[in-house]
């Protein structure tokens, strides 16, 4: 049972990270690449158009007071069809490029190609030379056809102008990678380039907000899902989700505390402030000189900040709802202030409790509501030396390799191990807190009854108990191997007495077994007047509380 074993936790983490990655990619395409340009265009569409020539636009750039320009001397050169004549003979291109060109020239790819091509805009009387033109229409062959019809009818073209930084980005990326670009491409990066979108094709503000809002919600959910996914083998299958979820590693699986929560709020607030700076101050959101990709970066930062704040709030909420307080650590055999002592009754800190709370606890009918501890796979790959010695001795008895887990109880986290062996009829667990280690063996009978054996160092288990849900046995041993032998002998006797058999345990259901055994043990201790609990019914996979018959028995 190693860290990368395909347990329910890791499978759940893989599904969560995969869904989060899909939401991030889909939300990014919808909100950043489609929604933000649409929103920027719709916000500036009502500005009064300014008449310019193509040369004046290239020389002066986008006007400061409007992004809508009427080009008086524009001529549209629609995108041509893909030419396959130069794929053979002396002018043949490389085999790889030739194969791609043939694929795009296929009639079945015509609709896709028509959506990706762009028309060129040149001044009237200037012939088209070369492949690069600084003024290009937005994507789509239909856009070029509509722009050409507008020029034929009105003699001019009214467009929304936005900067096109593609060539500059390519040049900057080549510089970072120390790649020398051809002189032709280097000169193109120095020239201003603009994307022209016909004003008649600008959509409504409501439609743009739908794209932006939907994309933002999807990205926020994607960040939260990736950030909350527990670590496991899925990291190698979905590395994007693993990288995007790294900021949430400090508060996932119940690890959050006041410091990490405060840090999460600060990071989220800083991201929201950075989003405003990127979108409004630098990107000029809604202004004529605005840059859509900076506003898109602002949206991405805003989604990250919102996800950080929401994730922190969810971590805090889950800790308050699902975590155990310091006075409930006895449920895990752990004392938050001192080392557990055998035959010591559970004590409470009366000084720190309000008077009303003290009086309520003192009532005979008072019972704390039982809550399941939070279990997660630990990111640690090593255990304490004493724990390692015990787990290795169990491995020699054909037990699985230990799975290192963390048990969250209130503000404290206890480290432990889980191993299944003896023909999968015994689950061995250890927990180590502040240098003290406890060993426990657990088996489940076909009728749902539990047999639990302790090494005598657990402060909760002070005497043998024959309960309705659990039979508890105490053995003064220091070696796990000896405890296994005594546990199996006693489990066989109890199974024979109850006329039933032991159930074969699946290593992947370790979480269900721990939750089931802890709840059943708490009920047994409550009935024996050792602890006071308010315990409700629960369902853990094929185990039910109160105990019911369990499927898949194995002969003793």
Buried (B, 14 or more C-beta within 10 A) or exposed (E): BEBEBEBBBBBBBBBBBBBBBBBBBBBBBBBBBBBBBBBBBBBBBEBEBBEBBBEBBBEEEBBEEBBBBBBBBBBBBBBEEBEEEEBEEEEEEEEEEBEEBEEBBEEEBBEEBBEEBBBBBBBEEEEEEEEBBBBBBBBBBEBBEBBBEBBEEEEBBBBBBBBBBEBBEBBEEBEEEEEEBEEEEBEBBEEBBBBBBBBEBBBEBEBBBBBBBBBBBBBBBBBBBBBBBBBBBBBEEBEBBBEBBEBBBBBBBBBBBEEBBEBBBEBBEEBBEBBBBBBBEBBBBBBBBBBBBBBBBBBBBBBBBBBBBBBBBBBBEBBEEEBBBBBBBBBBBBBBEEEBEBEEEBEEEEEEBEEEEEEEBEEEEEBBEBBBBBBBBBEEEEBBEBBBEBBEBBBEBEBBBBBBBBBBBBBBBBBBBBBBBBEBBBBBBBBBBEEBBBBBBBBBBBBBBBBBBBBBBBBBBBEEBEBEBBBBBBBEBEBBBEBBBBBBEBBBEBBEEEEBBBBBBBBBBBBBBBBBBBBBBBBBBBBBEBBBBEBEEBEBBBBBBEBEEBEEBBEB
